[in-house]
Amino acid sequence: MTEHRFLPALIDEASHPFRSGGHFAYHYARGKLSSDCIFRELLRRGLVTDRRRFLDLGCGQGSLFAWLLAANRLYAAGNWPADWPAPPRPESLRGYELMDRDVARAARAFGEDHPVVAIRQGDMCDVDFGEVDVVTILDALHYIDHQRQNDVLRRIRAALPAGGIFLTRVGDAGAGLPYHLCNWLDHAVTFVRGHRLPALYGRRLSDWVDLLRQLDFTVDSVPMSEGKPFANVMLTCRVPDRTG
Ligand SMILES: C[S@@+](CC[C@H](N)C(=O)[O-])C[C@H]1O[C@@H](n2cnc3c(N)ncnc32)[C@H](O)[C@@H]1O
């Protein structure tokens, strides 16, 4: 199976649960999963293979979890690109999201008592992270101020074991126009989604990386704006495993 033929099947499978959440939920999921390269790259690069316990902060309606579960089903059915690593087999997919409307859409998509998925209303600045193997924050860190970012990142580091992964996407505030373009769009979308016009708290890429290294993560950064004129970067932050 080639990636080219496989991806439409994965997008169909991952979007399907959102049909029960209504027109918006379904088309939002489809649009997001088909146009945003980070979902594909997460699997293709095997970044979370062999991880079991996931926490997604600012998870929206749970598109990432639907993607991981769909990947699992297709892999189990033998429908998987020959050159991709196996997807993770999650035991626990926990998410926190500020907006009630997204949480309600997630509940309709996954059901209230899903054996693996639990998406709850909560502010990432307050909720208990528990113990997890992977933490993700996709395009949500810049909604909280720098002091809160520092605190959330410190608590993420504490929640992860040796070998644990924190995956995030941030904008590079040092990148000029592409960064500002993304922020303008973000303001508009966030306003339409029912937030007050938000202040956004960016940092230069080098400052993100320095901050994460100070917390004793190893950090890889890779541009993650494919097809869009933005300055988005995926940061893969690993907790060093010094046991072996
Ligand atoms: C750009 S959306 C991304 C949603 C999701 N991560 C995705 O990739 O589809 C950012 C999300 O973060 C949520 N958010 C913002 N601040 C938050 C906070 N302090 N705690 C939890 N969620 C937050 C917003 O409500 C929004 O749903």
The ligand as an SDF file (V2000), in Angstrom:
LIG
                    3D

 27 29  0  0  0  0  0  0  0  0999 V2000
   -6.0140   26.1200   17.2650 C   0  0  0  0  0  0  0  0  0  0  0  0
   -7.0080   25.0940   18.2550 S   0  0  0  0  0  0  0  0  0  0  0  0
   -6.2190   23.5280   18.0470 C   0  0  0  0  0  0  0  0  0  0  0  0
   -7.0820   22.3690   18.4790 C   0  0  0  0  0  0  0  0  0  0  0  0
   -6.4110   21.0110   18.4210 C   0  0  0  0  0  0  0  0  0  0  0  0
   -5.1660   20.9960   19.1670 N   0  0  0  0  0  0  0  0  0  0  0  0
   -6.1730   20.5820   16.9970 C   0  0  0  0  0  0  0  0  0  0  0  0
   -5.0240   20.4960   16.5710 O   0  0  0  0  0  0  0  0  0  0  0  0
   -7.1570   20.3220   16.3000 O   0  0  0  0  0  0  0  0  0  0  0  0
   -6.4920   25.5340   19.9180 C   0  0  0  0  0  0  0  0  0  0  0  0
   -7.3750   24.9670   20.9740 C   0  0  0  0  0  0  0  0  0  0  0  0
   -6.8240   25.2300   22.2620 O   0  0  0  0  0  0  0  0  0  0  0  0
   -7.8880   25.5300   23.1510 C   0  0  0  0  0  0  0  0  0  0  0  0
   -7.3280   26.2520   24.3020 N   0  0  0  0  0  0  0  0  0  0  0  0
   -6.8460   27.5130   24.3540 C   0  0  0  0  0  0  0  0  0  0  0  0
   -6.3960   27.8060   25.5870 N   0  0  0  0  0  0  0  0  0  0  0  0
   -6.5790   26.6920   26.3400 C   0  0  0  0  0  0  0  0  0  0  0  0
   -6.3150   26.3760   27.7060 C   0  0  0  0  0  0  0  0  0  0  0  0
   -5.7710   27.2760   28.5400 N   0  0  0  0  0  0  0  0  0  0  0  0
   -6.6280   25.1290   28.1430 N   0  0  0  0  0  0  0  0  0  0  0  0
   -7.1930   24.2250   27.3190 C   0  0  0  0  0  0  0  0  0  0  0  0
   -7.4810   24.4860   26.0090 N   0  0  0  0  0  0  0  0  0  0  0  0
   -7.1720   25.6970   25.5260 C   0  0  0  0  0  0  0  0  0  0  0  0
   -8.8220   26.3540   22.2920 C   0  0  0  0  0  0  0  0  0  0  0  0
  -10.1170   26.4340   22.8310 O   0  0  0  0  0  0  0  0  0  0  0  0
   -8.7640   25.5790   20.9810 C   0  0  0  0  0  0  0  0  0  0  0  0
   -9.7140   24.5720   20.9090 O   0  0  0  0  0  0  0  0  0  0  0  0
  1  2  1  0
  2  3  1  0
  2 10  1  0
  3  4  1  0
  4  5  1  0
  5  6  1  0
  5  7  1  0
  7  8  2  0
  7  9  1  0
 10 11  1  0
 11 12  1  0
 11 26  1  0
 12 13  1  0
 13 14  1  0
 13 24  1  0
 14 15  1  0
 14 23  1  0
 15 16  2  0
 16 17  1  0
 17 18  1  0
 17 23  2  0
 18 19  1  0
 18 20  2  0
 20 21  1  0
 21 22  2  0
 22 23  1  0
 24 25  1  0
 24 26  1  0
 26 27  1  0
M  CHG  2   2   1   9  -1
M  END
$$$$
